């Protein structure tokens, strides 16, 4: 199954809704890749033995991983964390997430500052580049179990927008500068 992503509407309705435009405007995996976003869909049963999963970890130098369960029942300070995850921010390192179970959405700003929503469902593995503005929310199922992968020790520091002074943001913008010329 391929990636599911679309341009978002401007509604201020529940963040957990799909927020499709009318009519929906989908984006392609190639569009995401031009923005530095990488995507794989993997089997979740015995993923530890999955060749693609292990090859990605090796090639990209992911040496640390853990698991996070985001639900009202499992995540301490749930309401505060959900609000924090949904604030537009960037990281100084790439963000790698693998959906083991459940679902949610990653949103990012494209080169024209439009919000793009990416469905995050069981088996999806994403790499968001350092310096990209993004946010996360659960969908209406209110549950996701995800693996978080890191190069070295984990760093979860979000830099809320504006964080344009960060070298990673400058490097990210340079990496997509050709899109503005298309």
Backbone bond lengths (Angstrom), bond angles and torsions (degrees), N, CA, C in turn:
res aa  C-N    CA-C-N  psi(-1)  N-CA   C-N-CA  omega(-1)  CA-C   N-CA-C  phi
1 X - - - 1.454 - - 1.533 108.33 -
2 X 1.310 116.62 141.99 1.458 120.78 -178.39 1.516 112.75 -92.16
3 X 1.310 114.42 176.46 1.455 121.47 179.52 1.528 109.68 -69.80
4 X 1.331 116.10 144.97 1.465 122.31 175.94 1.521 107.48 -116.49
5 X 1.337 115.99 115.73 1.467 120.60 -177.68 1.522 109.39 -147.84
6 X 1.340 116.28 150.35 1.455 120.83 -175.83 1.526 110.24 -155.99
7 X 1.354 114.89 159.84 1.455 120.56 172.11 1.514 108.11 -73.47
8 X 1.320 115.74 138.71 1.462 121.19 -176.72 1.527 111.56 -88.56
9 X 1.337 115.10 152.47 1.461 120.20 172.35 1.536 108.60 -76.74
10 X 1.321 116.29 178.03 1.468 121.09 -178.81 1.521 112.76 -99.37
11 X 1.314 117.33 13.92 1.455 122.29 -176.98 1.530 110.84 -66.40
12 X 1.329 115.58 147.55 1.463 119.87 174.16 1.538 110.54 -102.49
13 X 1.338 115.67 21.74 1.469 120.84 176.41 1.526 109.39 -65.73
14 X 1.309 115.93 174.10 1.459 124.00 -179.16 1.533 111.05 -40.44
15 X 1.324 116.81 124.89 1.466 121.94 -177.49 1.526 112.23 -61.40
16 X 1.329 117.48 -19.48 1.466 121.96 -177.43 1.526 112.83 -82.09
17 X 1.328 117.23 -7.64 1.468 120.95 177.21 1.528 109.91 -77.51
18 X 1.333 117.21 167.93 1.471 120.92 -175.51 1.525 113.44 -69.12
19 X 1.324 117.58 -32.01 1.471 122.68 -179.45 1.529 112.83 56.48
20 X 1.335 115.37 45.82 1.460 120.32 173.46 1.524 109.70 -74.10
21 X 1.330 116.02 147.30 1.463 120.45 168.36 1.525 107.09 -72.85
22 X 1.314 116.98 168.28 1.453 121.72 178.21 1.522 109.44 -120.92
23 X 1.315 119.53 106.01 1.461 128.13 0.94 1.533 111.01 -75.90
24 X 1.330 116.97 162.30 1.469 119.96 179.62 1.526 111.83 -59.60
25 X 1.350 116.00 144.35 1.464 122.49 176.91 1.524 107.68 -123.11
26 X 1.332 114.86 100.73 1.456 120.69 -178.04 1.530 110.60 -83.74
27 X 1.322 116.23 154.15 1.459 121.61 173.37 1.525 107.81 -116.32
28 X 1.313 115.61 159.39 1.457 121.46 -175.60 1.530 111.35 -96.06
29 X 1.322 115.05 166.59 1.463 120.70 173.83 1.527 109.57 -60.53
30 X 1.330 117.27 -34.52 1.469 121.15 178.56 1.526 111.14 -65.07
31 X 1.325 117.02 -37.90 1.465 121.38 176.96 1.528 109.75 -61.89
32 X 1.332 116.27 -45.11 1.467 120.74 178.50 1.526 110.44 -62.90
33 X 1.327 116.46 -43.66 1.462 120.70 -178.53 1.531 110.92 -62.41
34 X 1.325 117.70 -36.93 1.470 120.95 177.25 1.525 111.06 -63.11
35 X 1.326 116.47 -24.23 1.467 121.79 177.15 1.531 111.58 -93.11
36 X 1.317 116.25 8.24 1.463 120.94 176.67 1.514 114.83 85.49
37 X 1.330 117.23 7.70 1.458 121.59 -177.84 1.521 109.27 -93.16
38 X 1.319 115.78 124.00 1.455 121.72 179.63 1.519 108.99 -105.63
39 X 1.333 116.68 147.97 1.461 121.48 -173.39 1.523 110.46 -143.29
40 X 1.318 115.82 138.28 1.456 123.36 171.10 1.517 107.80 -138.10
41 X 1.319 116.57 152.98 1.458 121.34 170.40 1.520 106.85 -119.53
42 X 1.333 116.56 120.74 1.459 122.91 -173.57 1.521 110.89 -122.24
43 X 1.317 115.22 155.90 1.463 120.62 171.54 1.531 107.74 -66.04
44 X 1.303 116.94 140.37 1.463 119.81 -179.97 1.525 112.62 -95.40
45 X 1.326 117.21 -18.98 1.467 119.47 176.64 1.524 108.07 -74.23
46 X 1.303 116.57 123.99 1.466 122.12 -179.77 1.526 112.76 56.50
47 X 1.342 116.82 38.11 1.463 119.33 -178.14 1.524 112.24 -59.78
48 X 1.341 116.44 -24.33 1.466 119.64 178.99 1.525 111.68 -60.31
49 X 1.330 116.49 -24.31 1.463 121.31 179.03 1.524 112.10 -101.74
50 X 1.332 117.24 2.10 1.461 121.39 -178.89 1.531 109.67 -69.21
51 X 1.321 115.83 126.59 1.465 121.50 -176.37 1.530 111.80 -60.93
52 X 1.320 117.27 -44.05 1.469 120.35 -179.54 1.526 110.79 -63.91
53 X 1.317 116.89 -45.19 1.463 121.90 179.61 1.526 110.52 -58.14
54 X 1.313 116.81 -48.76 1.461 120.96 -178.34 1.524 112.27 -69.67
55 X 1.323 117.60 -34.77 1.461 120.91 177.33 1.529 110.32 -66.81
56 X 1.328 117.20 -41.97 1.469 121.05 177.04 1.520 110.65 -59.76
57 X 1.326 116.78 -46.50 1.467 120.76 179.56 1.527 110.21 -58.41
58 X 1.304 116.44 -44.47 1.459 120.70 -178.42 1.534 111.33 -67.40
59 X 1.332 117.14 -51.70 1.464 121.85 -176.71 1.524 112.50 -61.87
60 X 1.328 117.35 -37.58 1.462 120.92 -175.04 1.531 112.55 -96.07
61 X 1.331 117.19 -1.12 1.458 121.25 174.85 1.512 114.87 75.64
62 X 1.345 117.50 27.18 1.459 120.46 179.01 1.524 108.57 -77.03
63 X 1.301 116.18 110.82 1.461 121.26 -175.86 1.527 113.09 -110.21
64 X 1.323 117.41 -8.10 1.461 121.49 -178.91 1.518 107.81 -130.92
65 X 1.323 116.44 138.74 1.455 120.50 174.02 1.518 109.61 -147.69
66 X 1.322 114.76 150.02 1.452 120.59 173.37 1.514 107.81 -145.40
67 X 1.302 116.25 -176.18 1.449 121.95 -176.63 1.516 108.34 -128.76
68 X 1.322 116.18 140.95 1.458 120.76 176.46 1.522 108.53 -129.61
69 X 1.319 115.24 135.28 1.457 121.61 175.51 1.519 107.21 -110.13
70 X 1.316 115.92 118.24 1.464 120.29 -179.58 1.522 107.83 -106.80
71 X 1.333 114.14 105.47 1.464 122.63 175.70 1.526 106.63 -160.51
72 X 1.310 115.93 160.96 1.469 119.78 179.54 1.521 111.63 -58.89
73 X 1.320 116.08 -34.91 1.459 120.90 -175.89 1.531 113.35 -78.60
74 X 1.317 117.35 -27.55 1.470 120.53 -170.27 1.526 115.60 -108.45
75 X 1.323 118.37 -24.35 1.463 120.44 -174.13 1.530 110.56 -100.82
76 X 1.339 116.81 115.84 1.468 119.23 176.41 1.534 110.27 -60.07
77 X 1.312 116.84 144.05 1.471 122.99 -178.67 1.532 111.50 54.97
78 X 1.317 115.49 43.02 1.464 123.39 -174.44 1.531 113.21 -48.90
79 X 1.325 117.67 -54.55 1.475 120.53 -175.42 1.527 111.53 -60.20
80 X 1.322 117.05 -43.42 1.464 121.12 179.44 1.527 111.14 -64.92
81 X 1.337 116.35 -41.91 1.466 120.23 -179.06 1.527 111.29 -66.25
82 X 1.324 117.41 -42.18 1.466 120.76 179.61 1.534 110.05 -61.11
83 X 1.329 116.76 -42.13 1.468 120.06 177.31 1.526 110.80 -63.65
84 X 1.317 117.66 -41.83 1.465 121.48 179.99 1.530 111.09 -65.56
85 X 1.330 117.40 -42.80 1.465 120.92 179.90 1.532 110.95 -61.68
86 X 1.351 116.67 -30.74 1.473 120.45 -175.02 1.526 112.84 -88.71
87 X 1.320 118.69 -4.18 1.463 120.32 173.97 1.520 108.65 -75.52
88 X 1.306 115.82 135.01 1.461 120.66 179.89 1.528 109.48 -63.59
89 X 1.326 115.71 126.10 1.461 120.51 -174.92 1.523 110.48 -153.60
90 X 1.314 115.46 173.71 1.456 121.79 172.07 1.516 108.50 -135.53
91 X 1.321 115.25 168.78 1.462 122.03 175.78 1.519 108.74 -125.47
92 X 1.320 116.01 157.99 1.458 121.12 179.36 1.528 111.66 -83.82
93 X 1.322 116.85 -12.28 1.463 122.91 175.13 1.517 108.10 -122.16
94 X 1.334 116.47 161.99 1.457 117.91 176.45 1.528 109.41 -65.59
95 X 1.318 115.10 155.00 1.466 121.54 179.36 1.518 107.85 -110.27
96 X 1.321 116.63 123.31 1.453 122.47 -176.68 1.519 108.20 -118.83
97 X 1.334 115.56 122.94 1.458 120.34 179.72 1.519 109.90 -134.82
98 X 1.328 115.07 139.24 1.460 122.60 178.41 1.521 107.77 -126.27
99 X 1.328 117.35 120.23 1.463 122.19 -178.13 1.530 109.52 -83.79
100 X 1.328 115.07 110.35 1.457 121.81 179.21 1.524 110.27 -84.61
101 X 1.344 116.06 -32.23 1.460 120.67 179.99 1.531 107.91 -163.30
102 X 1.334 115.84 156.28 1.457 120.34 178.41 1.518 111.66 82.62
103 X 1.355 115.34 -158.49 1.461 119.32 -175.31 1.527 110.95 -166.20
104 X 1.318 114.18 162.31 1.456 122.22 178.35 1.519 108.99 -172.09
105 X 1.324 116.60 -162.00 1.466 121.65 -179.97 1.525 110.34 -138.30
106 X 1.315 115.37 139.18 1.455 122.50 165.08 1.518 106.02 -106.73
107 X 1.328 117.21 130.90 1.461 122.69 175.23 1.518 107.91 -113.74
108 X 1.336 116.75 144.58 1.459 120.54 175.11 1.514 109.34 -141.67
109 X 1.325 115.46 159.93 1.468 122.13 175.79 1.523 108.78 -89.79
110 X 1.342 116.10 127.00 1.459 118.78 176.38 1.531 110.02 -81.28
111 X 1.326 116.54 -176.85 1.461 120.70 -175.35 1.520 112.81 -65.71
112 X 1.330 118.47 -15.10 1.468 122.35 175.79 1.530 111.80 -102.04
113 X 1.336 116.47 11.75 1.470 123.35 179.32 1.531 113.41 70.31
114 X 1.321 117.59 19.68 1.467 121.27 175.84 1.526 108.74 -87.56
115 X 1.326 116.12 144.38 1.459 119.73 175.61 1.522 109.87 -77.38
116 X 1.324 115.54 133.17 1.456 123.19 173.66 1.524 106.82 -119.67
117 X 1.317 116.24 131.52 1.465 121.89 -179.54 1.529 108.89 -104.39
118 X 1.329 116.02 132.08 1.461 122.14 177.42 1.523 107.96 -116.02
119 X 1.331 116.27 123.49 1.461 120.14 175.59 1.521 108.51 -69.33
120 X 1.321 115.97 134.97 1.460 123.51 -179.93 1.516 106.33 -117.87
121 X 1.353 116.18 100.33 1.454 120.85 -174.76 1.526 110.69 -124.78
122 X 1.315 115.63 168.94 1.455 122.40 -175.85 1.530 111.02 -47.38
123 X 1.328 115.55 124.62 1.457 122.22 179.42 1.519 114.44 97.62
124 X 1.340 118.04 -13.53 1.468 121.14 -178.82 1.519 110.71 -77.84
125 X 1.311 115.91 133.85 1.452 122.64 173.65 1.516 107.12 -125.85
126 X 1.347 116.42 123.54 1.458 123.10 -178.76 1.505 110.69 -117.94
127 X 1.325 115.32 148.28 1.460 122.34 166.98 1.524 105.83 -123.47
128 X 1.336 115.67 114.74 1.466 121.30 174.62 1.524 107.11 -98.19
129 X 1.333 117.58 131.28 1.466 119.01 -176.16 1.530 112.71 -70.11
130 X 1.311 115.78 153.92 1.464 121.09 172.86 1.528 107.65 -58.31
131 X 1.327 116.03 140.66 1.458 120.98 175.36 1.513 116.22 88.73
132 X 1.334 118.94 -3.40 1.466 121.00 179.08 1.530 108.75 -87.28
133 X 1.335 116.60 132.61 1.465 119.48 174.41 1.516 108.65 -74.40
134 X 1.323 116.19 131.53 1.450 121.56 -177.86 1.523 110.12 -156.20
135 X 1.326 114.71 178.10 1.466 122.30 175.63 1.529 107.06 -159.82
136 X 1.335 115.49 167.05 1.465 121.31 -179.74 1.516 109.57 -134.47
137 X 1.317 115.37 145.27 1.455 121.23 171.32 1.518 109.56 -147.67
138 X 1.304 115.52 153.37 1.457 119.96 169.45 1.521 108.50 -71.05
139 X 1.319 116.76 163.23 1.455 120.32 169.49 1.535 107.37 -95.79
140 X 1.313 117.59 -165.41 1.470 120.03 -174.73 1.526 113.15 -70.68
141 X 1.333 118.87 -8.33 1.468 121.18 174.74 1.531 111.44 -75.74
142 X 1.330 117.27 -17.93 1.472 122.91 176.43 1.525 114.11 56.25
143 X 1.339 116.19 36.99 1.464 119.05 -179.36 1.518 110.65 -159.81
144 X 1.320 116.52 132.70 1.457 122.00 169.00 1.522 108.57 -149.37
145 X 1.318 115.08 142.10 1.459 122.64 172.66 1.523 105.07 -118.31
146 X 1.330 116.47 117.98 1.464 120.28 -173.53 1.519 111.74 -132.11
147 X 1.314 115.07 146.35 1.460 122.64 170.18 1.524 106.38 -89.01
148 X 1.334 115.09 139.20 1.466 121.73 174.08 1.519 106.25 -115.01
149 X 1.314 116.77 128.61 1.462 121.35 -178.81 1.524 109.12 -116.63
150 X 1.343 115.08 146.15 1.455 120.73 -177.46 1.522 110.53 -141.70
151 X 1.321 115.04 155.00 1.451 121.93 167.98 1.525 104.94 -90.01
152 X 1.324 117.45 113.24 1.462 120.33 -177.70 1.515 111.65 75.87
153 X 1.328 114.99 -155.96 1.464 121.06 -178.90 1.529 110.25 -65.15
154 X 1.331 117.49 143.53 1.465 120.19 -177.98 1.522 112.95 -67.34
155 X 1.333 114.52 138.30 1.466 121.98 174.99 1.522 106.05 -129.82
156 X 1.320 116.79 117.48 1.460 121.38 -178.16 1.523 111.94 -109.15
157 X 1.296 118.37 18.68 1.452 120.28 -173.25 1.524 111.17 -69.97
158 X 1.349 117.55 115.58 1.459 119.95 173.24 1.533 109.58 -91.02
159 X 1.304 116.17 142.00 1.463 121.97 173.63 1.520 106.20 -112.90
160 X 1.344 114.89 105.15 1.452 119.77 -177.08 1.523 110.56 -66.61
161 X 1.332 114.29 148.82 1.455 120.30 178.88 1.511 109.24 -66.10
162 X 1.322 119.27 134.82 1.463 128.07 7.29 1.530 111.67 -88.05
163 X 1.325 114.51 136.94 1.463 121.65 175.36 1.525 108.67 -138.19
164 X 1.329 114.70 35.92 1.464 120.52 -175.55 1.519 113.25 -69.58
165 X 1.339 117.28 -10.74 1.462 120.98 178.94 1.526 112.97 -81.27
166 X 1.317 117.41 -7.43 1.465 120.86 -178.93 1.534 109.88 -76.29
167 X 1.332 117.86 134.00 1.472 120.49 179.25 1.531 112.60 -57.36
168 X 1.323 117.59 -31.01 1.465 121.07 179.42 1.528 110.51 -66.55
169 X 1.333 117.23 -33.79 1.462 120.06 177.32 1.528 109.82 -68.62
170 X 1.318 116.70 -43.98 1.462 121.13 178.25 1.525 110.35 -60.10
171 X 1.333 116.64 -44.81 1.468 120.95 179.45 1.529 110.51 -64.04
172 X 1.336 117.15 -40.35 1.463 119.94 179.03 1.526 110.40 -63.42
173 X 1.320 117.27 -46.74 1.467 120.01 179.44 1.523 111.43 -60.53
174 X 1.317 117.16 -39.05 1.464 120.30 176.84 1.525 111.04 -63.17
175 X 1.333 116.33 -36.11 1.472 120.21 -178.11 1.520 112.39 -68.91
176 X 1.329 118.43 -23.55 1.462 120.96 179.91 1.525 112.58 -109.54
177 X 1.318 117.62 7.86 1.474 120.99 -175.58 1.525 112.00 -58.82
178 X 1.320 118.39 -32.60 1.466 121.15 179.79 1.527 111.27 -63.76
179 X 1.333 118.24 -26.55 1.466 121.09 179.44 1.517 110.88 -63.67
180 X 1.311 117.29 -34.78 1.458 121.02 -178.25 1.521 111.83 -70.48
181 X 1.349 115.73 -18.33 1.461 119.88 -179.85 1.511 111.74 -91.12
182 X 1.347 117.40 -14.50 1.488 120.76 -179.21 1.499 111.26 -71.05
